[in-house]
Amino acid sequence: MRAPLLPLMLTCLMLGGPWAAQAQERDPASRQTLVDLAYVLGEAHGLRQVCEGPDDQFWRTRMVDLVETEQPDAALARRLKEAFNTGFVARQGAFPACTPLARAAMARVMNHGRVLATRLAHPTSLRSGSTQTGDTASRPR
């Protein structure tokens, strides 16, 4: 499971650099992408805890870092927290044990997270009607 983590982890780290936009400066579509990414981080946290144990806080820490970097207003902060928690509960409920199916779900979640993080890091490159959205089935709309 460690190999699929690298692309999402690197992209999340890119968001924390000095070029990162704060949530207040983002357009509504980018703010929604932040919420979607929070959901995916929750999914990743839930799946990782299933396989690594309940003490693992890797993806929760990344969520805290995202919120600290973005400095969202109260309404967006609430949406981010709710999305993270919903993703966490959804994946832990769907995968109560670390099975090959749980690991496959983690790979799909990592891919979707990478796509979302890339979209946030490069907002204009993926808004031209491109269909490079990865696993869009990860989150119900």
N, C-alpha and C positions, 0 to 999 in steps of 0.2 A: 504494500500500500504506500510505501514511502515515495516511490518514483512519481506517481501522479500528483503528489503534493507540490513538487518543485515549481511548475509553471504558475500555479495560483499563488503560491507563497511569494515568488519573485514579483509578480504583478501587484500583489497587495503591498509589498514593500515599496514599489515605485510610487504608489499613491501617497505614501507618507513623506516623500521628499519635499524639498522647498518649492517645487512646481505644483504641488497639490492645491486644488481649489477648495475653498471652504464651502460648506453646503449652502450658505447664504448667497454665494456667487453663482451657483449652479442653476441652470434652467429647469423647468418642471420635469422634463424628460430625464435629465441627469439625476435629479432628486429621486425619481422613481427607480432609476437604475441602482442608486445607493440602497434603496429599500429592498430591491430584488437581491442585491449582493448580500445584504444583512440576512435575508432568508437563507441564501446558499451557505453563508458562514454558519448559520444555525444547523443546517442539514449536515455540513461537514463536521461540526462539533458533535452532533448526536452520533453519527456513524463512527467517528474516531473513538468516542468513548465506548461504544459497543465493542470495538476491536482492541483498544488499548487500555481500557479500564476507566472507572468513574473519576479518577484523580487527574486525568489528562485534561489540560486547559488550553491546549495549543490554539484552537480556533476561537475560543472565547476571548483569549488574550488579543488575537488579531481583530476581533470585533471591538474590543475596548480601544485599541489603537486607532481603528477607523473612526470611531466617534470622537476621540481626542483630536485627531487630525482635521476632521470636517467641522467640528464645533457647530453642530446643528442647533437650530432654534428648538424650543421645547416641543412643538408639535412634531417636527421631523424626528427628534430624538425618541419620542414615544413610538412613532411608526417603525423606526429602526429596531428598537428593543422588541416590539411586538412581532416583527418579521423574524428576527433572530430566534425568539422563543418558539414561534410557530414552526419554523423549519426544524429546530431541535426536536420538538415533540413529535412531529410528523415522521422523521427518520428513525428515531428511537422506537416509536410504536410499530413502524413497518419492519424493522430489523432488530428484534430483541437479542439476537446472537450474531457473532461474527462468523458469517458464512461466505462462501464464494459469491453469493448474490449480494450480500452487504458490501463486499469489496468492489463488485462491479458497479453498484450504486454509487460508491465513493468515487470511482473513476468518472462516472457521468457528472456527478456534482462538481468535481474538480474542473472538468472541462467547461461546464456552464459558468462557474465562478471565474475562470480565466477569461472567458468571452466578456463577461460583465465588467471585470476589472480593466480589461483592455479598452472597452467602450468608454469607461470613465477617464482613463488615462489619455485617450485619443478620441475625444468626442466627435470630431468632424469626419474621421476616417471611416466610421461605421454607420453614419447617418444618411448616406447617399442612396438608400434603398437596398443596400447589400443584405443578403440573406445569411450572412455569417453569424448566426446567433447561437450555434451550439445546441445544447440540450434545452429547448424551450419547454419541454414537458416537466421540468424539474419543479416548477411552482405553478399551482393552479391560479387562474386569473378570474 
